[in-house]
Amino acid sequence: MGPDTVLTLVQGALEVMLKLSGPILVGGLVVGILVGIVQAVTQIQEMTLTFIPKILITVIIALVAFPWMLHLMMDYTTNLFQAIPKLVR
């Protein structure tokens, strides 16, 4: 197994990681910006106000996207295990 193979495996793992974490992070970012705008407009500077909407949107996105995330992880893992004989040579 050469450096090119290792780089390909790492690149695949990073792509899967970004695909899995992307929707949750973008959702949290959007909600954080919206809450920040509301706080700036209303001048309510409560620190705990930002956490509850972020937690809720994170849980909602995770629940909605869970089947897709599970399918993506299973496909990646299956492909990785199937590639082991080719990688060992």
Residue pairs with C-beta under 8 A, 6 or more apart in sequence:
1 87
1 88
5 87
9 80
9 87
12 76
12 80
13 76
16 72
16 73
16 76
19 72
20 69
20 72
20 73
23 61
23 65
24 58
24 61
24 62
24 65
27 57
27 58
27 60
27 61
28 54
28 57
28 58
30 57
31 53
31 54
31 57
32 50
32 54
34 53
35 49
35 50
35 53
35 54
36 50
38 44
39 45
39 46
39 49
39 50
62 69
